[in-house]
Amino acid sequence: MLEEFKKFLIKGNMVDMAVGFIFGGAFATVIKSMVDNVVMPPVGMLLGKVDFSQLFIALDGKEYASMEALDKAGAPAIKYGMFVNDVISFVILGFIIFMFIRAYNKMKEPEAEAAPTTKVCGECAMEIPLDAKKCGYCGNTNV
């Protein structure tokens, strides 16, 4: 197992994965910022000037004027507005990744089909090597 792990590290898979995680994290941060600062304000305005990030249900039964007041009091709450923002971020990020993968697959060179290495004997219908002068199964010399 140690030898297999060493091969895994040497092949570069670990480095590729690390780079992917770093870029993925940075990309997710950009998408989150886009949702919070670009997408949600117009959506909130269209829905009656609602700031989704400020929507919550306090679980202690008290009323709080804002999320800051809730956090300052340390009260438990269901912050469903932030959840809505995160779901929208997830959907946008998923769509963008889907589009990148789709574009990548279109740019990738199609794999060439391997040239055949065998042929079928006309007498016994068995597969034999292309270079064969005689079928090894039936002895047919007209291959």
MODELLER restraints for C-alpha pairs under 7 A, 6 or more apart:
rsr = mdl.restraints
at = mdl.atoms
rsr.add(forms.Gaussian(group=physical.xy_distance, feature=features.Distance(at['CA:28:A'], at['CA:93:A']), mean=6.93, stdev=0.5))
rsr.add(forms.Gaussian(group=physical.xy_distance, feature=features.Distance(at['CA:31:A'], at['CA:89:A']), mean=6.34, stdev=0.5))
rsr.add(forms.Gaussian(group=physical.xy_distance, feature=features.Distance(at['CA:31:A'], at['CA:93:A']), mean=6.43, stdev=0.5))
rsr.add(forms.Gaussian(group=physical.xy_distance, feature=features.Distance(at['CA:32:A'], at['CA:89:A']), mean=5.60, stdev=0.5))
rsr.add(forms.Gaussian(group=physical.xy_distance, feature=features.Distance(at['CA:35:A'], at['CA:85:A']), mean=6.94, stdev=0.5))
rsr.add(forms.Gaussian(group=physical.xy_distance, feature=features.Distance(at['CA:35:A'], at['CA:89:A']), mean=5.88, stdev=0.5))
rsr.add(forms.Gaussian(group=physical.xy_distance, feature=features.Distance(at['CA:36:A'], at['CA:85:A']), mean=6.82, stdev=0.5))
rsr.add(forms.Gaussian(group=physical.xy_distance, feature=features.Distance(at['CA:41:A'], at['CA:51:A']), mean=6.95, stdev=0.5))
rsr.add(forms.Gaussian(group=physical.xy_distance, feature=features.Distance(at['CA:44:A'], at['CA:50:A']), mean=4.43, stdev=0.5))
rsr.add(forms.Gaussian(group=physical.xy_distance, feature=features.Distance(at['CA:44:A'], at['CA:51:A']), mean=5.63, stdev=0.5))
rsr.add(forms.Gaussian(group=physical.xy_distance, feature=features.Distance(at['CA:44:A'], at['CA:52:A']), mean=6.76, stdev=0.5))
rsr.add(forms.Gaussian(group=physical.xy_distance, feature=features.Distance(at['CA:52:A'], at['CA:81:A']), mean=4.40, stdev=0.5))
rsr.add(forms.Gaussian(group=physical.xy_distance, feature=features.Distance(at['CA:52:A'], at['CA:82:A']), mean=6.55, stdev=0.5))
rsr.add(forms.Gaussian(group=physical.xy_distance, feature=features.Distance(at['CA:52:A'], at['CA:85:A']), mean=6.98, stdev=0.5))
rsr.add(forms.Gaussian(group=physical.xy_distance, feature=features.Distance(at['CA:53:A'], at['CA:81:A']), mean=4.77, stdev=0.5))
rsr.add(forms.Gaussian(group=physical.xy_distance, feature=features.Distance(at['CA:53:A'], at['CA:82:A']), mean=4.83, stdev=0.5))
rsr.add(forms.Gaussian(group=physical.xy_distance, feature=features.Distance(at['CA:54:A'], at['CA:66:A']), mean=6.56, stdev=0.5))
rsr.add(forms.Gaussian(group=physical.xy_distance, feature=features.Distance(at['CA:54:A'], at['CA:67:A']), mean=5.67, stdev=0.5))
rsr.add(forms.Gaussian(group=physical.xy_distance, feature=features.Distance(at['CA:54:A'], at['CA:81:A']), mean=6.16, stdev=0.5))
rsr.add(forms.Gaussian(group=physical.xy_distance, feature=features.Distance(at['CA:55:A'], at['CA:79:A']), mean=6.26, stdev=0.5))
rsr.add(forms.Gaussian(group=physical.xy_distance, feature=features.Distance(at['CA:55:A'], at['CA:80:A']), mean=6.14, stdev=0.5))
rsr.add(forms.Gaussian(group=physical.xy_distance, feature=features.Distance(at['CA:55:A'], at['CA:81:A']), mean=4.50, stdev=0.5))
rsr.add(forms.Gaussian(group=physical.xy_distance, feature=features.Distance(at['CA:56:A'], at['CA:77:A']), mean=6.43, stdev=0.5))
rsr.add(forms.Gaussian(group=physical.xy_distance, feature=features.Distance(at['CA:56:A'], at['CA:78:A']), mean=5.48, stdev=0.5))
rsr.add(forms.Gaussian(group=physical.xy_distance, feature=features.Distance(at['CA:56:A'], at['CA:79:A']), mean=4.28, stdev=0.5))
rsr.add(forms.Gaussian(group=physical.xy_distance, feature=features.Distance(at['CA:56:A'], at['CA:80:A']), mean=5.58, stdev=0.5))
rsr.add(forms.Gaussian(group=physical.xy_distance, feature=features.Distance(at['CA:56:A'], at['CA:81:A']), mean=6.31, stdev=0.5))
rsr.add(forms.Gaussian(group=physical.xy_distance, feature=features.Distance(at['CA:57:A'], at['CA:77:A']), mean=5.43, stdev=0.5))
rsr.add(forms.Gaussian(group=physical.xy_distance, feature=features.Distance(at['CA:57:A'], at['CA:78:A']), mean=5.13, stdev=0.5))
rsr.add(forms.Gaussian(group=physical.xy_distance, feature=features.Distance(at['CA:57:A'], at['CA:79:A']), mean=6.53, stdev=0.5))
rsr.add(forms.Gaussian(group=physical.xy_distance, feature=features.Distance(at['CA:58:A'], at['CA:75:A']), mean=6.94, stdev=0.5))
rsr.add(forms.Gaussian(group=physical.xy_distance, feature=features.Distance(at['CA:58:A'], at['CA:76:A']), mean=6.20, stdev=0.5))
rsr.add(forms.Gaussian(group=physical.xy_distance, feature=features.Distance(at['CA:58:A'], at['CA:77:A']), mean=4.31, stdev=0.5))
rsr.add(forms.Gaussian(group=physical.xy_distance, feature=features.Distance(at['CA:58:A'], at['CA:78:A']), mean=6.53, stdev=0.5))
rsr.add(forms.Gaussian(group=physical.xy_distance, feature=features.Distance(at['CA:59:A'], at['CA:76:A']), mean=5.51, stdev=0.5))
rsr.add(forms.Gaussian(group=physical.xy_distance, feature=features.Distance(at['CA:59:A'], at['CA:77:A']), mean=5.05, stdev=0.5))
rsr.add(forms.Gaussian(group=physical.xy_distance, feature=features.Distance(at['CA:60:A'], at['CA:75:A']), mean=6.58, stdev=0.5))
rsr.add(forms.Gaussian(group=physical.xy_distance, feature=features.Distance(at['CA:60:A'], at['CA:76:A']), mean=6.61, stdev=0.5))
rsr.add(forms.Gaussian(group=physical.xy_distance, feature=features.Distance(at['CA:64:A'], at['CA:70:A']), mean=5.75, stdev=0.5))
rsr.add(forms.Gaussian(group=physical.xy_distance, feature=features.Distance(at['CA:117:A'], at['CA:129:A']), mean=6.10, stdev=0.5))
rsr.add(forms.Gaussian(group=physical.xy_distance, feature=features.Distance(at['CA:117:A'], at['CA:130:A']), mean=5.75, stdev=0.5))
rsr.add(forms.Gaussian(group=physical.xy_distance, feature=features.Distance(at['CA:118:A'], at['CA:127:A']), mean=6.05, stdev=0.5))
rsr.add(forms.Gaussian(group=physical.xy_distance, feature=features.Distance(at['CA:118:A'], at['CA:128:A']), mean=5.34, stdev=0.5))
rsr.add(forms.Gaussian(group=physical.xy_distance, feature=features.Distance(at['CA:118:A'], at['CA:129:A']), mean=4.33, stdev=0.5))
rsr.add(forms.Gaussian(group=physical.xy_distance, feature=features.Distance(at['CA:118:A'], at['CA:130:A']), mean=4.77, stdev=0.5))
rsr.add(forms.Gaussian(group=physical.xy_distance, feature=features.Distance(at['CA:119:A'], at['CA:127:A']), mean=5.48, stdev=0.5))
rsr.add(forms.Gaussian(group=physical.xy_distance, feature=features.Distance(at['CA:119:A'], at['CA:128:A']), mean=5.48, stdev=0.5))
rsr.add(forms.Gaussian(group=physical.xy_distance, feature=features.Distance(at['CA:119:A'], at['CA:129:A']), mean=6.16, stdev=0.5))
rsr.add(forms.Gaussian(group=physical.xy_distance, feature=features.Distance(at['CA:119:A'], at['CA:130:A']), mean=5.54, stdev=0.5))
rsr.add(forms.Gaussian(group=physical.xy_distance, feature=features.Distance(at['CA:120:A'], at['CA:126:A']), mean=5.47, stdev=0.5))
rsr.add(forms.Gaussian(group=physical.xy_distance, feature=features.Distance(at['CA:120:A'], at['CA:127:A']), mean=4.51, stdev=0.5))
rsr.add(forms.Gaussian(group=physical.xy_distance, feature=features.Distance(at['CA:120:A'], at['CA:128:A']), mean=6.11, stdev=0.5))
rsr.add(forms.Gaussian(group=physical.xy_distance, feature=features.Distance(at['CA:121:A'], at['CA:127:A']), mean=6.28, stdev=0.5))
rsr.add(forms.Gaussian(group=physical.xy_distance, feature=features.Distance(at['CA:121:A'], at['CA:128:A']), mean=6.72, stdev=0.5))
rsr.add(forms.Gaussian(group=physical.xy_distance, feature=features.Distance(at['CA:121:A'], at['CA:135:A']), mean=6.62, stdev=0.5))
rsr.add(forms.Gaussian(group=physical.xy_distance, feature=features.Distance(at['CA:121:A'], at['CA:143:A']), mean=5.78, stdev=0.5))
rsr.add(forms.Gaussian(group=physical.xy_distance, feature=features.Distance(at['CA:122:A'], at['CA:143:A']), mean=6.59, stdev=0.5))
rsr.add(forms.Gaussian(group=physical.xy_distance, feature=features.Distance(at['CA:123:A'], at['CA:140:A']), mean=6.68, stdev=0.5))
rsr.add(forms.Gaussian(group=physical.xy_distance, feature=features.Distance(at['CA:124:A'], at['CA:138:A']), mean=6.48, stdev=0.5))
rsr.add(forms.Gaussian(group=physical.xy_distance, feature=features.Distance(at['CA:128:A'], at['CA:135:A']), mean=6.60, stdev=0.5))
rsr.add(forms.Gaussian(group=physical.xy_distance, feature=features.Distance(at['CA:133:A'], at['CA:141:A']), mean=6.18, stdev=0.5))
rsr.add(forms.Gaussian(group=physical.xy_distance, feature=features.Distance(at['CA:133:A'], at['CA:143:A']), mean=6.41, stdev=0.5))
rsr.add(forms.Gaussian(group=physical.xy_distance, feature=features.Distance(at['CA:134:A'], at['CA:140:A']), mean=5.61, stdev=0.5))
rsr.add(forms.Gaussian(group=physical.xy_distance, feature=features.Distance(at['CA:134:A'], at['CA:141:A']), mean=4.45, stdev=0.5))
rsr.add(forms.Gaussian(group=physical.xy_distance, feature=features.Distance(at['CA:134:A'], at['CA:143:A']), mean=6.34, stdev=0.5))
rsr.add(forms.Gaussian(group=physical.xy_distance, feature=features.Distance(at['CA:135:A'], at['CA:141:A']), mean=6.53, stdev=0.5))
rsr.add(forms.Gaussian(group=physical.xy_distance, feature=features.Distance(at['CA:135:A'], at['CA:143:A']), mean=6.86, stdev=0.5))
